[in-house]
């Protein structure tokens, strides 16, 4: 059941971590700015459940305004990280469509959308939130690590109406790259889009712009809850 990846460019080079049992669920995890799919493989393998496959695509390389137009892996252009800064709306929407193409591919190959979870760190987490909230399918959930909601002013109108989308949002309290304030504002916005009882916002006192064993334990618990073995 390999399928045909020719029409899904991000899958051609994506890092895939197969399950050790029959795969009945998928987590698509998106790395942060300047990173690659390889950057999260080890951490994800440590928390992997036997029936879950991880797909870690690589972002395309492009000039990033925030980083003096340096070319690097990025899901979309970034001008700044202030909530009022202009955003790369066409780039965000194009990136979301590319991730939705992976979801469609997995669905055609036997994993229904409600058994597919999106996740990501920093810019990847931002894209995972936007993609899940605008996807035509109800997904299993979102892992939003150290991130924000892109095009936040377009919500809740832009949402596909999936009020029962589970979201685990995590943020370091000493994150200087994506300040906790931005994470808190995102959490408040998300509570107006999805059922607040399905949204969890965890903060970590000594965590900067990175992950931690405690955070990854929460990620594993969330995956196990919403993608149980069947």
C-alpha positions in Angstrom: 0.0 0.0 0.0 2.7 2.4 -1.0 0.5 4.6 -3.2 1.7 7.1 -5.7 3.6 10.0 -4.3 4.2 11.7 -7.6 1.4 14.3 -7.1 2.5 15.0 -3.5 5.9 16.6 -3.7 6.5 16.9 0.0 6.2 13.1 0.4 8.9 12.4 -2.1 11.6 13.5 0.3 9.8 13.3 3.6 11.3 11.3 6.5 8.9 8.5 7.4 9.0 6.5 10.7 6.9 3.4 10.2 4.9 1.8 13.0 6.2 -1.6 14.3 2.6 -3.0 14.1 -0.1 -2.5 11.5 -0.3 1.2 11.0 -3.8 2.5 11.8 -2.9 6.1 12.5 -0.6 8.8 11.2 1.0 11.9 12.8 2.3 14.5 10.3 4.9 16.6 12.1 6.2 19.9 10.7 9.6 21.2 11.8 10.5 24.8 12.5 12.1 27.5 10.5 15.6 26.6 9.2 15.3 22.9 10.3 14.4 19.8 8.4 12.2 16.7 8.9 15.2 14.9 10.4 15.4 17.4 13.3 12.5 15.8 15.1 12.8 12.1 14.2 14.8 11.0 17.3 12.4 12.8 19.7 9.3 11.3 18.0 10.8 7.8 17.9 11.2 7.9 21.6 7.5 8.5 22.1 6.2 6.4 19.2 3.2 4.1 19.7 3.4 0.8 17.8 0.4 1.5 15.5 1.4 5.1 14.6 3.4 6.2 11.6 5.2 9.5 11.7 5.7 11.6 8.5 8.1 14.5 8.8 8.3 16.5 5.6 11.0 19.0 4.7 9.9 22.6 4.1 11.1 24.1 0.7 13.9 26.7 0.8 13.0 30.3 0.3 14.2 33.8 1.2 12.9 34.8 4.7 12.3 38.5 5.2 12.7 38.3 9.0 16.2 36.8 8.5 17.5 39.5 6.2 16.2 37.5 3.1 18.5 34.6 3.8 17.4 31.5 2.0 16.5 28.6 4.3 13.9 25.9 4.8 10.6 27.7 5.6 6.9 26.8 5.2 6.1 30.4 4.3 7.7 33.8 4.5 7.9 35.6 7.9 8.1 39.4 8.1 7.9 39.6 11.9 6.4 37.9 14.9 4.3 40.7 16.3 0.6 39.9 16.1 0.0 43.0 14.0 2.8 42.4 11.5 1.7 41.7 7.9 1.6 38.0 7.1 2.4 36.0 4.0 -1.2 35.0 3.3 -0.6 33.4 -0.1 2.4 31.5 1.2 0.5 30.3 4.3 -2.5 29.1 2.2 -0.2 27.4 -0.3 1.7 25.6 2.4 -1.6 24.5 4.0 -2.7 23.0 0.7 0.5 21.1 0.4 0.0 19.6 3.9 -3.7 18.8 3.0 -2.4 16.9 0.0 -0.5 14.6 2.3 -3.7 14.1 4.3 -5.6 13.2 1.2 -2.8 10.8 0.1 -2.9 9.0 3.4 -6.7 8.8 3.3 -6.5 7.2 -0.1 -4.1 4.7 1.2 -6.3 3.5 4.0 -5.8 5.9 7.0 -9.1 7.9 7.4 -8.7 11.6 8.3 -10.1 11.1 11.8 -7.0 8.9 12.4 -4.6 11.5 11.2 -3.1 14.1 13.5 -1.1 17.2 12.6 1.7 18.6 14.7 4.7 20.9 14.6 7.1 23.1 16.3 7.4 26.9 15.9 6.6 27.8 12.3 5.6 24.2 11.7 3.3 24.2 14.7 1.7 27.4 13.3 1.1 25.8 9.9 -0.3 22.7 11.6 -2.9 24.8 13.5 -3.9 26.7 10.4 -4.1 23.6 8.2 -6.2 21.6 10.7 -8.6 24.5 11.3 -9.2 25.1 7.6 -9.2 21.4 6.5 -12.4 20.0 5.1 -11.8 16.9 7.2 -12.2 16.5 10.9 -8.7 15.4 12.0 -7.7 13.5 15.2 -6.1 16.5 16.7 -3.2 19.1 16.6 0.1 19.2 18.5 1.0 22.9 18.6 4.4 23.4 20.1 5.9 26.8 20.8 3.9 28.5 18.1 1.1 30.8 17.1 -2.0 30.9 14.9 -1.3 32.4 11.4 -3.8 34.8 9.9 -5.5 34.9 13.3 -7.8 37.8 12.3 -9.4 35.6 9.7 -10.8 33.3 12.4 -13.3 32.0 13.4 -14.8 32.7 9.9 -11.9 30.9 8.2 -12.5 27.7 10.2 -14.1 24.7 8.6 -16.4 24.5 11.6 -14.6 21.6 13.4 -15.5 22.8 16.9 -14.5 19.4 18.3 -10.9 19.4 17.2 -8.6 18.4 20.1 -5.6 20.7 20.5 -2.6 20.3 22.7 -0.7 23.6 22.8 2.6 23.8 24.7 5.0 26.7 25.3 8.1 27.5 27.2 7.8 30.3 29.7 11.3 31.7 28.8 10.9 31.4 25.1 12.6 34.5 23.6 12.0 33.5 20.0 8.2 33.1 20.2 7.3 34.8 23.5 4.9 33.2 25.9 2.6 36.2 25.4 2.1 35.2 21.8 1.3 31.6 22.9 -1.2 32.9 25.5 -2.9 35.1 22.9 -3.1 32.1 20.6 -4.6 30.0 23.4 -7.3 32.6 24.0 -8.1 32.8 20.3 -8.3 29.1 19.9 -10.9 28.9 22.7 -13.2 31.0 20.5 -12.7 28.6 17.6 -12.9 25.1 19.1 -14.6 23.6 22.1 -12.5 25.0 25.1 -12.8 21.6 26.8 -10.8 20.1 24.0 -8.0 22.7 24.1 -5.2 22.2 26.5 -2.5 24.9 27.1 0.6 23.7 29.0 3.5 25.9 29.9 6.9 24.9 31.1 8.8 27.2 33.6 12.4 26.8 32.5 11.8 25.9 28.8 13.1 28.3 26.1 12.5 27.8 22.3 12.9 24.1 22.4 11.3 20.9 23.7 11.7 18.9 26.9 11.1 15.4 28.2 8.1 16.7 30.1 6.6 18.2 27.0 7.2 15.1 24.9 5.5 13.0 27.6 2.5 15.2 27.2 2.7 14.8 23.5 2.8 11.0 23.8 -0.2 11.1 26.2 -2.2 13.2 23.7 -1.4 10.9 20.8 -2.4 7.9 22.8 -5.7 9.5 23.9 -6.8 10.6 20.4 -5.1 7.9 18.3 -5.7 4.8 20.4 -4.9 1.3 19.1 -7.8 -0.2 17.2 
